[in-house]
Amino acid sequence: MVYEAQRMSIDRLPNRWRRSPRRWGHPLHSLCSYFAMFPPQIPSVFIRWLTEPGDHVYDPFSGRGTVPLEAILLGRTGWGTDANPLAVTLTGAKTNIPSERRVLARLAELEEWAPTSGRPTVPPDIDMLFSTKTLRHLEFLRAQLDHSNPLDRFIAAMVLGILHANARYDGTPRGLSISMPNTFSMAPGYVRGYIHDQGLVAPRVNVFNALRTRLAQLDLPSASMNRGHAWKRDAMRPVPDKLKGKVKLIFTSPPYLEVIKYGKYNWVRLWFLGHEPRAVDEKLMATSSLDKYLGFMGTAMASLAPSLRKDGRACLVIGDVRRGDETINLAREVWKQVLEPTGWNLEAAISDNLPIQHKVSRIWKDRNGKATKTDRILILTRGPRDPLPSIPRMTWAEPEWQRQKEGGP
């Protein structure tokens, strides 16, 4: 139930996150770039509005882990799952945050064991990107890091964040590889030609020194924070028993309608994780068929419903899709054809009109079916509920441990 005054307030809700500083958010949010990520300000508003400290917040399409991390920073428990192994690694790093001291100790231990000679044998597409010294360190870390160990998984996520990047203004590489044209991985053939045309030479980087430099920028807490959970999960399968009936808020952005091949554009990072890009893409939802997409959403939402508490809510961020001169309001299609017929109740629908240059899909420019200007956020329940709570006054303060580091109250 939404009263008229509250409806006006909800319609203006996007102004809340637009008033925040453009680069707002804890440095851990930028641990590694990722496609189709929303800024942390958006889930921060909904977490503060619709949950209380100690509540469980869940993102079943967690991507780089923005929602679980923001939940943890706000004193909640953050859960994140994804079918993409890259997303699981990044989300896992942000739901079990080690102290800087522990990371430094582990890096020193690993560096002591690292080989000092020889060039590893790797696929040619990888070999062209890195110097001998850098590649030697990377191959060692690939073999030594245990991803079931939260500390090692965090270090792996750090490696992924600096593995490759575009160039600085002076032309020098930002990451461990030759300077990529973009922060994502272009096709190997394109990169090979780019290296040749630009006359690029792989930088001789000590990976351990680069990781220590990166670590100093992440502002880790003085003590480890194990306030969340992340694991690999197919969204078509039921949630595990440990999650049933516990979640106060599901906040997620489901896959768009045939927008991104996550494996294809992350082939370098997936090499480090030991996964084939094509195999990853085969397991992720990507279709140009609206009917197949709606079928996927129906199965996914049915699997998520048991995780909600009786007073819980689900918020879906769904972008409009362009098909030629036509714009499809995909959120409305999902509501009318999937959610309403299966017992979900719509409490509110919020439109967020974004400048096209701020959308990750701008890389496709004006190609049909790609870039969108409007995201719509559906607020859903599984049954009749009390009116939505009043929207609280919000500030954009730093997390408690950051204020303490800076000598604040």
Protein Blocks (a to p, Z undefined) as FASTA:
>chain_A
ZZfklmmmmmmmmmmmmmpcfkgccfklmmpgcehiacfklmmmmmmmmmcehiacddfb
lonommmmmmmmnopacddddfbfklmmmmmmmmmccdfklmmmmmmmmmmmpcfedjdd
ddfklmmmpcfklmmmmmmmmmmpcfkbmklmmmmmmmmmmmpccddfkopafblbdcdf
bfbdcdfklmmmmmmmnopacddddfklmmmmmmmmnopafbdcdfbccddddfkbccdf
klgokafbdcdddddehkbcfklmmmmmmmmnopafklmmmmpccdfbfklmmmmmmmmm
mmmmmmpcfkbccddddddddehjbccdfklmmmmmmmmmnopacfbdcdddddfklpfk
lmnomaghiacfbdcdddddfbdcdddddddddddddcfklmmmnopZZ
